[in-house]
């Protein structure tokens, strides 16, 4: 957190290194079960990431969107899953366009999408929102 604050002060929020620090901290927080904090960290930076990262490094926009989706899924709140789905599907489109369906980034995103639909099935038993899970599972190598 200290590194992020120093980068924000020195480089500004829109700088690529600041956005990279945001992504790394969010990834750590998701991994240790602090999805709410990760989501709160990522959300205010989305506009900057969308305006800054596609031109400079489109892969990093995909990573940013995927992290947002993963944080929303990890919150285990059915109301957040439509937003998570939108972020993950957008991230997948970025990765597939850049690197193809079999690339590691794309496959990681597919796994995140499968986890989304699994969470939807768990949180909404008998609902249809988990139905897309199987076609996504079939994309995994």
Secondary structure, DSSP 8 states (H G I E B T S, - for coil): -HHHHHHHHHH-TTSHHHHHHHHHHHHHHHHTT-HHHHHHHHHTTHHHHHHHHHHHHHHHHHHHHHHHHHHHHHTT-GGGHHHHHHHHHHHHHHHHHHH-TTSHHHHHHHHHHHHHHHHHHHHSTT-STTTTHHHHHTT--
